[in-house]
Amino acid sequence: MSADDSPNENMGQPGLVSAALSGLCPRCGARTLFAAPARLAGQCSDCGLDVCKLERGGRFVGVITMLLALALILAALGVDALLRPPLWLSLLFWGPVTVGIVIGSLRFYKTMWVYHQYEEHQQP
């Protein structure tokens, strides 16, 4: 291994899960991909990458949200049929779970889409 081949230079990009959780820019790796919990930033404040140009899959986000809603409703009905918890306990549990799952999945989907588009634009 030569002096130019340090391990940090050959590591590559982080995994999608860590990039989605941290909001890492696909070009520079800074935590600037998201302006809000599930809203992409217009551009990276560190390297100037135009994220809006890369994110063109916004129409499919509604389908993902609807599929998640269906899965969460079925899970809530199944838990209710098995355990019969009181209404206040169901609301206390399923409210934060729903918000967390929807935001997490939207961050993952948008990060996946931006990273995919960035890699396509980088290829000659």
C-alpha positions in Angstrom: 0.0 0.0 0.0 1.5 3.3 -1.0 1.3 6.5 0.9 -1.5 7.8 -1.4 -3.7 4.8 -0.6 -4.8 5.7 2.9 -7.8 3.8 4.2 -9.9 6.9 4.6 -9.6 7.8 0.9 -10.8 4.3 -0.3 -13.7 3.9 2.1 -16.4 5.0 -0.3 -19.9 6.3 0.5 -21.7 5.3 3.7 -24.6 2.9 3.6 -28.1 4.1 2.8 -29.4 3.7 6.4 -26.6 5.7 8.0 -26.9 8.3 5.2 -30.6 8.6 5.7 -30.4 8.8 9.5 -27.6 11.4 9.4 -28.8 13.2 6.2 -25.4 12.9 4.5 -24.7 14.7 1.2 -23.8 12.2 -1.6 -21.0 14.4 -2.8 -19.2 15.6 0.3 -20.7 13.6 3.2 -21.8 16.6 5.2 -25.0 16.4 7.2 -26.9 18.8 4.9 -29.2 16.6 2.9 -32.4 17.4 4.9 -33.7 20.9 5.8 -36.5 19.3 8.0 -37.2 15.8 9.2 -38.5 14.6 5.9 -37.9 17.5 3.5 -34.8 17.7 1.4 -32.6 20.8 1.4 -32.4 22.9 -1.8 -28.7 22.5 -2.0 -25.8 21.3 0.2 -24.4 24.3 2.2 -20.9 22.8 2.2 -20.3 21.7 -1.4 -23.2 23.4 -3.3 -24.7 20.2 -4.7 -28.2 21.0 -6.1 -30.3 18.4 -4.4 -33.6 19.6 -5.9 -32.2 18.8 -9.4 -31.5 15.2 -8.2 -34.8 14.6 -6.4 -37.4 13.9 -9.1 -39.2 11.0 -7.5 -41.4 13.0 -5.3 -44.7 11.8 -6.8 -44.0 8.2 -5.6 -43.8 9.4 -2.0 -47.6 9.4 -1.7 -47.8 5.8 -2.7 -45.2 4.9 -0.1 -47.1 6.8 2.6 -50.4 5.1 1.7 -48.8 1.6 1.8 -47.3 2.5 5.2 -50.7 3.7 6.4 -52.3 0.4 5.3 -49.6 -1.7 7.1 -49.9 0.4 10.3 -53.7 0.2 10.3 -53.5 -3.6 9.9 -50.9 -3.8 12.6 -53.1 -1.7 15.0 -56.2 -3.8 14.3 -54.2 -7.0 14.9 -52.8 -5.7 18.2 -56.3 -4.5 19.2 -57.8 -7.9 18.4 -55.2 -9.8 20.4 -54.6 -7.5 23.4 -57.7 -5.3 23.7 -55.7 -2.3 25.1 -57.7 0.8 26.2 -58.2 3.6 23.6 -55.8 6.0 25.4 -53.0 3.4 25.4 -53.5 2.7 21.7 -53.3 6.4 20.9 -50.3 6.9 23.1 -48.5 4.0 21.4 -49.6 4.3 17.7 -49.3 8.1 17.4 -45.5 8.3 17.9 -44.9 4.9 16.2 -46.7 6.1 13.1 -44.9 9.5 12.9 -41.5 7.8 13.4 -42.1 5.1 10.8 -43.4 7.5 8.2 -40.6 10.0 8.7 -37.9 7.3 8.8 -39.2 5.6 5.7 -39.5 8.9 3.8 -35.9 9.8 4.8 -34.7 6.4 3.6 -36.6 6.6 0.3 -35.5 10.2 -0.5 -31.9 9.4 0.4 -32.0 6.3 -1.8 -33.4 8.3 -4.7 -30.9 11.2 -4.4 -28.0 8.8 -4.1 -29.2 6.8 -7.1 -29.6 10.0 -9.2 -26.3 11.3 -8.1 -24.5 8.1 -9.2 -26.3 8.2 -12.5 -25.2 11.8 -13.1 -21.6 10.9 -12.2 -21.3 8.2 -14.8 -19.9 9.3 -18.2 
